[in-house]
Amino acid sequence: MMFSDAFVAIADPNRRYLLEELRRGPKTVNELAAGLPVSRPAVSQHLKVLLDAGLVNAKAEGTRRVYTVSN
């Protein structure tokens, strides 16, 4: 991970919200989308940016992906 990528990733307020929610514990896209005024696909796109920056991890559980903050 490059630090510039992480700073770009957290520049968006929606992504900062997602990180704060994930600090409280693992969550699915549906759980995360419930607290934001954007669609589930938009939340998925924000999570992709956070994944690419190495700030969050995703784990498949059946048909769902559960997201957590990276260590």
Secondary structure, DSSP 8 states (H G I E B T S, - for coil): --HHHHHHHTTSHHHHHHHHHHHTS-EEHHHHHTTSSS-HHHHHHHHHHHHHTTSEEEEEETTEEEEEE--
